[in-house]
Amino acid sequence: MTQPSHRSLDLSGFWLMFGLAMLFGANNVLIKLGNQGLQPVFYAGARSAVAALAVGGWMAFRGISPRLDLWRPGLLIGSLFAIEFMLLYWALDNTNVVRASSLFYAMPIWLTLAAHFLFPGDRLSLRRGLGLVLGFGAVVVTFAARADILEGGSLRGDLAALFAGMAWAGIVVVSRRSRLGQTSAETQLMWQLMVSAILLIAVAPLFAGPLVRDFSGEQIVYFAVQALGVAALGFLTWFWLLGRYQASTLASFSFVTPVLSALLGWLLLSEPVTWQTPLALGLLVAGLFLINRRPRT
């Protein structure tokens, strides 16, 4: 299959992706707080269901087809989406925010390796590889800066976050290597939301604990931001960007999110921030510069 050309990141794409990184950084804190109201897997499924209604309404208004003929890649990408968020929500119920973010947002490692072999024009050069190493160094420094690194996490939670990131990379690969990736961002997201809502709500009773924990008015706000702000608007923007720019270049912005999560954890959850934080930000900026720097012609 001939793949469409995906260009290097320009200024508008940079700011859109940076805004998404901020949203996704806040998202992990919101998941951690929201898990106090709903059981994690049920929370993820309910979020997908509400977001599917919102995206479906938008598609009906715009006359966008859900492309039911693409059910094979649709079921695959939806199943990966369900696995990703089942693991991420469960991870954030069993480990702290920065540990989960550091492992989950290692996704560019897996995606860049896949892109090198599968995506024409998205080869891993020495310069971009060094940028990824520096970016991952920012994740490692942020991860190591946590004072409660040995107290606030579990091995199961950490592994769940790691495999959730791999599932996310798989979604990008399916999107770029199938006919589904040639459809609108709304169509791709709708398949993920529909399939994941059904699967996650179906398997939620298999996990320990009641489905509803302490769902207060504050929890309703967290849920609304998750469903409408992140799962609907945020993911629509992500897929729109994915259709225009190189996948591994976009994924490099994932390194911003753990750093932002640390800052938000300090502001909202009173988590400690040490001198390693500006060091992580410096590594991050250097890595993004190398990855996004256009070669001279």
NORHU-V522772 format. One record per run of one state. SS is the DSSP state (~ for helix, > for strand, _ for the rest). FROM is the first residue (numbers start at 1). LEN is the number of residues. Records with the same first field share a line. If there is no record, write none. Layout:
SS=FROM-LEN, FROM-LEN
This chain:
_=1-6, 8-3, 35-3, 39-1, 63-5, 93-4, 105-2, 119-7, 145-10, 178-1, 183-2, 205-7, 213-4, 243-2, 246-1, 252-2, 270-6, 293-5
>=7-1, 38-1, 212-1, 245-1
~=11-24, 40-23, 68-25, 97-8, 107-12, 126-19, 155-23, 179-4, 185-20, 217-26, 247-5, 254-16, 276-17
